[in-house]
Amino acid sequence: MEGFKKYPYVKCGVKQVYPNVQPGGPLFANSVVAGNLVFVSGQTAVDPNTGICTTTTIQEQMEICMSNIKFALEEAGSSMEYMARMLIILKDMKDYHAMRLAEQNFYKKHAPSLLEDPPGSTVFSPGHMAKDEFLVEIEVTGYIPCKE
């Protein structure tokens, strides 16, 4: 299917597709490209090399989430600068200010243009996350520029 591609979620070097996923485990694409749009699945502070989340602060979890997003966008042919929209899910809204500060610090290092021209953003708190240790999860929609 031209213009449509799925990038698998890889944990510890293993594609997370059947039969590699344990029964009841997550089965999803890390990102999907449809035309010039890239849809990045919710990213958490799970280290793709170890498959675990070892951080306990919102700042550390944001750094990992944002790094995972950066990787997914670049893998699909885009970049942080082309993020159109973010959906940020916070375990506890008390972390809102620290989360936004960590986001700005990441932009300063990796995508400074987003400080003056940020993507659209929605933040909400569901009260529960997929795993108790997750403090934040971020889903992104981005644009893939035409190659000239």
N, C-alpha and C positions, 0 to 999 in steps of 0.2 A: 504494500500500500504506500504509494508515493506520498510524501509529506506527512507521514504518520509513523512514529517510532516510539517504542517503549524501552527505557533503560532500566534494567532490573536492579533491585536492591541487593547489595552485596555485603555480607557480614563475614568477617574473618576469612576473606578471600573466596567465599562460596556464594554463588547466586542463590538467593532465597526464593526458589521456585520448587514445585513438586518434583521429586520426592525429598528435596533437601530441607523442607520446612516441617517442623514437628507438628503433629496433629493439634489443631487449635492455635498454632502460631500465626504470625502476620504473613500474609501473602499479598504483595502489592508491588507495583513498579515504583522505583525511586523517583522517576520523572517520566512524563509522556510529552512528546512533541506532536502537535497537530498544526500543520502549516507553519506559520511563523510564531506560534505560541508554544511556550514550554510551561507545563504544570508540574511543579515540584511537590511531591507528597510531603506530609507533615514531617519535619525534621526535629529530632530530639537530641539530647546530649549523649546518645549512644555512640561510642567510638566504633567506627566501622572496622577497625583493625582487631578489636578485642570483642566486640559485640556486647559490651556492658557500659553502664553509666556509673562512673565512680565519683563524679563531682556532686557537691552538695550546696553550692551557692548559685544564685541566679546569674551572677557575672560569669562564672566558669561555664555554666550550662549554655548561656547565650553565645559565648565564644565558640563552643563546639557546634551548636545549632547553625550559627551563621557560617562557619567553615564548611559544614555539610551542604548548606544552601549554595555557597560559592562554588563548591565542587560540582554539584548537580547542574547548575546553570552552565558552567564552562564545559562540562561533559556533553551537554546538549547543543553547544555552539553559541551560547549567549554569555552574559556576564552580569555581575551585580548591578552595573549601571543601567541595565535593561529590565530591572524588576519593575513590573507595573503595579503589583498588588501584593500585600502581605496579610495573612490571617494569623494573628498571634494568640495562642491559647495559654493563659497563665493559670497556674494552679491556685495562686492566691494574689488578689489585686494589690496587696500590700507591697508586692515586688515590682509594681508598675514603674515607679521612678528609677529604680536600679536597673530594670530591664531596658528602659529607654536610654539610660546612660551607657550601658554596655553596648547597645546597638550603635549609638553615636561613636563610641570608641572604635568599634569594628570598622565603621565607615571611614573614620579618619585614617586607618591603616590600609584598608583594602579598596575603598570606593569613595574617595573624598567628594566626588560630584554629588553624591546622595545627601550630603549635609545641606546643600542649597536646593536640591531638586529631588526630594524623597519620593518613594513610591506611595501609592494609596495604602491605607492600613486600617485594620479593624482589630480590636483587642477584646477578648472576653474571658471570663473565668467560669468553667463548667462545674467547679467544685471537686471533680475527680479527674485524674489523668489515667492513661492506659497502664502506667506503673506508678507506684507510690513515690519512687525516687525522682520522677520527672517533675520539674518546676515549670517548664515551658516547652511548647511545641509550635513550630512555625511552618506554615504552608505558603508557597509563593507561586504567583503567575508571572511569567516573564515573556519578553519578546526576543525573537532571534532576528537580528538585522539581515537584510539581503546582502549577499556577497557580490561585490561589483568587480 
